Amino acid sequence: MNKISIDNIGKYDGQRVTLSGWLVHKRSSGKIRFLVMRDGTGVAQVTLVKSEMDKDHFERYEPLTLESSVVVTGLVKKDKRAPGGHEVLASQIVVVQIAEEYPIAPKEHGVGFLLDHRHLWLRSSKQHAVLKVRHTVIRAARRFFDEQGFTALDAPILTPVACEGTTSLFETDYFEEQKAYLSQSGQLYMEAGAMAFGKVYCCGPTFRAEKSKTRRHLTEFWMIEPEVAFAGLSDIMELAESLIVTIVKEVLSANAEDLKTLERDREKLEAIKSPFESISYDKAVRILQDHGVPFEWGNDLGAADETLISDRFERPVFIHRYPVSAKPFYMKNDPEKPDVVLCMDLLASEGYGEIIGGSAREEDKDALHKKLVEAGLSPEQFSWYLDLRKYGSVPHAGFGMGIERTVAWICGVPHVREAIPFPRLIQRLYP
């Protein structure tokens, strides 16, 4: 007997198989009964014909409720009307559990209710599709870096200092009256890794205690962060562009059915090809001002600003060389224009905002020391980071790609909370 998954059912046409899964829907026309079941890889129709199976197994249909778990054995047959083009003509049904009344009914529910039941909401077709895309995004990104000779390193989650500003830190008690903080980024540690391995990346959770309630913010999110020795701003812009093109191409190939479930416009994703547009921060400011936005040079771009700019482009667009005042201490000043830093943000198309942010890092010890002081940070606490500039310092650069923002954009979902299995928001720590 072949124990199979639903996604492979077409390979077993005319053969007896066993499927294990959960009940999505059922209907009866008397002597013929239908079950629609899922197993995590797909959805299949199971047909029960009274005259062709044991009465006891036929009657096991009656008590089945939504999300009951079952094991079905039967013959695979082609049927254009069935999901996936095949059905299973059942001979046996084993009921693993009769589910209690399922709280998520086939009707409209509020977002609060669905988030309270996120552990169950994951089973719905659209949420399932989003997280399948997320899986592909992470897999494609890791493969991309692996094939380019990067070494994967794991950055610590507990850190002694901030790297993205002290106002957005989650603090926790450590041993012997010490304080520790949940990591805002693995970047600083990847810089150390780049000095040892040349090209490295990490993929892990990061935390920001920002009291933001926008559709683009989570307090816990995942980033993939490469760092490259002997590299500058143009190198990582090229790397970031190639990464995004690779990811989108992989999703289009691997997640065609998921994109269909999400009713995602494939043409907009198929347009994501090189080259991407690239504009300076100065030009971005002019675009905003030309559209009547009272934006002042020196400010960072907000969500509405990013949306207005990205809506002008069919593909993602780079904005480079932001003012020093708008960016973190570790970014290198542009030697040709010292009031800006050698950095870039990549804005996704369709108004989804920044999905990648990166820069050339300051490699000079004295300049970095000065930047730390100006940022109100203690050089002593960053002594290990300064060490990297004392022992064979080289130009280097890197970026971080937000997994959830990238997934939300590719899937076309309105809020990043749907792009992570269990979202953490200002007022959401359950389940």
C-alpha positions in Angstrom: 0.0 0.0 0.0 1.3 3.4 -1.0 1.1 6.0 1.8 1.3 9.3 -0.2 0.9 13.0 0.2 -1.8 14.8 -1.8 0.6 16.8 -3.9 1.8 13.6 -5.5 -1.6 12.0 -6.0 -1.4 12.3 -9.8 1.5 9.9 -9.9 -0.6 7.1 -8.5 -3.5 7.1 -11.0 -5.1 3.6 -10.9 -3.3 2.6 -7.7 -4.5 2.0 -4.2 -3.2 4.6 -1.7 -3.5 5.8 1.8 -4.0 9.5 2.6 -3.8 11.0 6.1 -5.3 14.4 6.8 -8.1 16.7 8.1 -11.6 17.2 6.9 -12.3 20.5 5.0 -15.8 19.9 3.7 -18.3 17.1 3.3 -21.5 16.6 1.3 -23.8 13.7 0.6 -26.2 12.6 -2.1 -27.5 9.5 -0.3 -25.6 6.5 -1.6 -22.6 8.6 -2.6 -20.8 10.7 -0.1 -17.9 13.1 -0.6 -15.1 14.3 1.7 -12.7 17.0 0.9 -9.5 16.6 3.0 -6.2 18.4 3.3 -2.8 17.1 4.5 -0.7 20.3 4.3 0.5 19.6 0.8 -2.8 20.0 -1.0 -6.5 19.2 -1.1 -8.1 16.0 -2.4 -11.7 14.7 -2.9 -12.6 11.4 -1.4 -15.7 9.6 -2.7 -17.6 7.0 -0.7 -19.9 4.8 -2.7 -22.2 2.7 -0.5 -22.2 -0.3 -2.8 -18.4 -0.4 -3.1 -17.3 -0.4 0.5 -18.0 -2.0 3.9 -21.1 -0.6 5.5 -19.2 0.2 8.8 -16.7 2.3 6.9 -19.4 4.0 4.8 -21.2 5.0 8.0 -18.1 6.6 9.5 -18.9 9.6 7.3 -21.9 10.7 9.5 -20.2 11.9 12.7 -17.3 13.6 10.9 -17.0 17.3 11.7 -14.9 20.1 10.2 -11.2 19.5 11.0 -11.7 15.9 12.1 -8.6 13.8 11.4 -8.9 10.8 9.2 -6.9 8.1 7.3 -8.4 7.1 4.0 -7.5 4.1 1.8 -8.7 3.8 -1.7 -8.2 3.8 -5.4 -6.9 6.9 -7.2 -9.0 7.9 -10.3 -8.9 10.8 -12.7 -11.7 13.3 -12.3 -11.6 16.7 -13.9 -14.2 18.0 -11.4 -12.1 17.1 -8.3 -9.4 19.4 -6.8 -6.2 18.6 -8.5 -7.9 16.5 -11.2 -7.9 13.2 -9.2 -10.1 11.7 -6.5 -9.8 8.7 -4.2 -12.5 6.1 -4.4 -12.5 5.1 -0.7 -12.6 1.5 0.5 -11.6 2.2 4.2 -11.8 5.2 6.5 -10.1 5.3 9.9 -11.2 8.1 12.1 -8.3 9.4 14.2 -10.4 12.1 16.1 -13.8 13.7 15.8 -13.0 17.4 16.1 -15.1 19.6 18.5 -17.0 22.5 16.9 -14.5 24.5 15.0 -14.5 28.1 16.0 -13.5 29.5 12.6 -16.7 29.1 10.6 -17.0 29.8 6.8 -18.1 33.4 7.4 -16.5 36.8 7.9 -14.6 37.1 11.2 -12.9 40.2 12.6 -9.1 40.4 12.5 -8.9 40.4 16.3 -10.8 37.2 16.5 -8.7 35.6 13.8 -5.4 36.7 15.5 -6.7 35.3 18.8 -7.1 32.0 16.9 -3.9 32.3 14.9 -3.0 28.7 15.8 -6.1 27.6 13.9 -6.2 30.4 11.3 -3.0 29.0 9.9 -5.1 26.2 8.4 -7.1 28.4 6.2 -6.2 28.3 2.5 -5.0 31.9 2.1 -2.9 31.9 5.3 -1.5 28.5 4.3 -0.5 29.9 0.9 1.2 32.9 2.4 3.3 30.8 4.7 4.2 28.4 1.9 5.5 31.5 0.0 7.4 32.5 3.0 9.1 29.1 3.1 10.1 29.5 -0.6 11.5 33.0 0.1 13.7 31.8 2.9 14.8 28.7 1.0 15.6 30.7 -2.1 17.5 33.4 -0.2 19.7 30.8 1.6 20.3 28.9 -1.6 21.3 32.2 -3.4 23.9 33.0 -0.8 25.1 29.4 -0.5 25.7 29.2 -4.2 27.7 32.4 -4.2 30.1 31.2 -1.6 28.7 32.8 1.5 29.1 31.1 4.9 26.1 31.0 7.1 26.7 32.2 10.7 24.3 32.6 13.5 24.2 35.9 15.3 23.3 36.0 19.0 19.8 37.0 20.1 21.0 38.4 23.4 23.3 41.3 23.0 25.0 43.8 25.4 24.4 47.0 23.4 22.2 48.5 20.7 23.1 48.8 17.1 20.0 50.6 15.7 19.3 53.2 18.5 18.7 52.8 22.2 15.0 53.8 22.1 13.8 50.6 20.5 15.4 48.0 22.7 13.8 45.2 24.6 15.6 44.9 27.9 15.9 41.8 30.0 17.7 40.8 33.2 20.9 38.8 32.8 23.2 37.2 35.4 24.7 39.1 38.4 22.6 42.2 37.9 23.7 42.6 34.3 21.3 43.8 31.5 20.9 42.2 28.1 18.9 43.2 25.1 17.0 41.3 22.4 18.9 41.8 19.2 17.9 44.5 16.8 20.1 43.1 14.0 22.8 40.5 13.5 24.8 43.0 11.4 27.6 43.9 13.8 28.4 40.2 14.3 28.3 39.5 10.6 30.9 42.2 10.2 33.2 40.2 12.5 32.3 37.1 10.4 33.2 38.9 7.2 36.6 39.7 8.5 37.1 35.9 9.1 35.3 34.3 6.1 35.1 37.1 3.5 31.4 36.6 2.7 28.8 35.7 5.4 25.1 35.9 6.1 22.7 35.2 9.0 19.0 34.5 9.0 17.2 34.9 12.3 14.7 36.9 14.5 15.2 40.5 15.4 13.3 42.7 17.8 12.4 46.4 17.8 10.5 48.0 20.7 9.0 50.6 18.5 5.5 51.7 19.3 4.5 51.6 15.6 1.1 50.5 14.5 1.5 50.6 10.8 0.9 47.7 8.4 4.6 47.4 7.9 5.8 46.9 11.5 6.2 44.0 13.9 8.0 43.9 17.2 9.5 40.6 16.3 10.5 39.9 12.7 13.1 37.9 10.7 15.9 39.2 8.6 18.5 37.7 6.3 21.7 39.8 6.5 24.7 39.3 4.3 28.0 41.1 4.9 30.9 41.2 2.4 34.5 42.2 2.9 36.3 44.3 0.2 32.9 45.6 -1.0 31.2 48.9 -1.3 27.8 50.4 -1.9 27.5 49.5 -5.6 28.5 45.9 -4.8 25.7 45.3 -2.3 23.1 47.1 -4.5 23.9 44.7 -7.3 23.8 41.8 -4.8 20.4 42.9 -3.4 18.9 43.3 -6.8 20.1 39.9 -7.9 18.7 38.4 -4.6 15.2 39.9 -5.1 15.0 38.8 -8.8 16.0 35.3 -7.8 13.5 35.1 -5.0 10.6 36.3 -7.1 11.5 33.9 -9.9 11.6 31.0 -7.5 8.2 31.9 -6.0 6.6 32.2 -9.5 7.9 28.7 -10.2 7.3 26.9 -6.9 4.2 28.6 -5.7 1.9 29.0 -8.7 -1.1 27.4 -6.9 -0.5 29.5 -3.8 -0.4 32.7 -5.8 -3.6 31.6 -7.5 -5.2 31.0 -4.0 -4.1 34.5 -3.0 -5.5 36.0 -6.3 -2.1 37.6 -6.8 -1.5 39.4 -10.1 1.3 37.3 -11.6 2.1 39.9 -14.3 3.3 42.3 -11.6 5.6 39.7 -10.2 6.8 38.7 -13.7 7.9 42.3 -14.3 10.4 42.1 -11.4 13.5 41.8 -13.5 16.9 43.6 -13.7 17.7 46.4 -13.9 16.0 48.3 -11.0 15.8 52.0 -11.0 18.2 53.9 -8.7 17.6 57.5 -7.4 19.4 59.6 -4.9 17.8 60.7 -1.6 18.0 64.3 -3.1 15.9 63.3 -6.1 13.5 61.5 -3.8 13.0 64.7 -1.8 12.4 66.6 -5.1 9.7 64.0 -6.1 8.0 64.4 -2.8 8.1 68.2 -2.9 6.9 68.3 -6.5 3.8 66.3 -5.3 3.1 68.8 -2.6 4.6 66.9 0.3 6.1 69.4 2.8 9.2 67.2 3.2 12.4 68.7 4.6 15.9 67.6 3.6 17.5 65.7 6.5 14.4 63.7 7.5 14.1 60.0 7.0 11.4 58.8 4.6 8.1 57.8 6.2 5.7 55.0 5.0 3.6 57.5 3.0 6.7 59.0 1.4 8.0 55.6 0.3 4.6 54.7 -1.1 4.4 57.8 -3.2 7.9 57.3 -4.6 7.6 53.6 -5.3 4.2 54.0 -7.0 6.1 55.8 -9.8 8.0 52.6 -10.6 6.9 49.3 -12.0 9.8 47.5 -10.3 11.6 48.0 -6.9 13.6 51.2 -6.7 16.8 52.0 -4.9 17.1 55.2 -2.9 20.7 55.9 -2.0 22.9 58.4 0.0 20.6 59.5 2.8 21.7 62.3 5.2 24.0 61.4 8.1 21.3 62.5 10.6 18.8 60.0 9.3 20.9 56.8 9.5 22.8 54.8 12.2 26.3 55.4 13.4 28.0 52.5 11.5 27.4 53.9 8.0 30.3 55.4 6.1 30.1 59.0 5.0 30.4 59.7 1.3 33.8 61.2 0.8 32.5 63.4 -2.0 29.6 64.7 0.0 30.3 64.2 3.8 26.8 65.2 4.9 25.4 61.9 3.4 26.2 58.3 4.0 26.9 55.5 1.5 23.7 53.7 2.1 20.7 52.4 0.2 17.1 51.4 0.8 15.3 49.2 -1.7 11.6 50.0 -1.9 9.2 47.3 -3.2 6.8 48.2 -5.9 3.0 48.6 -5.4 3.6 50.8 -2.3 5.0 48.1 0.0 7.9 50.3 1.2 11.4 49.3 2.2 12.2 45.6 2.1 16.1 46.0 2.1 18.3 48.5 3.8 22.1 48.5 3.7 25.3 50.5 3.5 29.0 50.6 3.3 30.3 50.3 6.8 32.8 52.8 8.4 36.1 50.9 8.3 38.3 53.6 9.9 38.7 53.2 13.7 39.0 56.8 14.6 36.1 57.8 12.4 33.9 55.1 13.9 35.0 56.1 17.5 33.8 59.7 16.7 30.5 58.4 15.3 29.8 56.4 18.4 30.4 59.4 20.7 28.2 61.6 18.5 25.5 59.0 18.7 25.7 59.0 22.5 27.0 55.5 22.6 29.9 54.2 24.8 33.0 53.3 22.8 34.0 51.0 25.6 30.8 48.9 25.1 31.7 48.6 21.4 35.4 47.9 22.0 35.1 44.5 20.2 33.5 46.2 17.3 36.3 48.8 17.2 38.8 45.9 17.3 37.6 45.0 13.8 39.1 48.3 12.6 42.4 47.7 14.4 43.4 44.3 13.0 43.3 44.3 9.2 40.4 46.6 8.6 39.0 46.6 5.0 36.2 48.3 3.2 33.1 46.2 3.6 29.3 46.5 3.2 26.1 44.6 3.8 22.4 44.8 4.1 19.3 43.3 5.8 16.2 42.0 4.0 13.0 41.9 6.0 11.4 38.5 5.5 7.9 39.6 6.4 7.8 42.7 4.3 9.2 40.8 1.3 6.6 38.0 1.7 3.7 40.5 2.2 4.7 42.3 -1.0 5.1 39.1 -3.1 1.8 37.7 -1.8 0.0 41.1 -2.1 -1.4 40.9 1.5 -2.1 44.2 3.2 -0.3 43.7 6.5 2.9 42.0 7.6 1.1 40.2 10.4 -0.1 37.6 7.9 3.5 37.0 6.7 4.7 35.4 9.9 3.3 32.4 11.6 2.7 34.0 15.0 2.8 37.9 14.8 4.0 40.0 17.7 2.6 43.5 17.8 2.4 46.2 20.4 -0.8 44.8 21.9 -0.4 41.2 20.6 1.6 38.5 22.5 -1.0 35.7 22.2 -1.0 33.0 21.2 
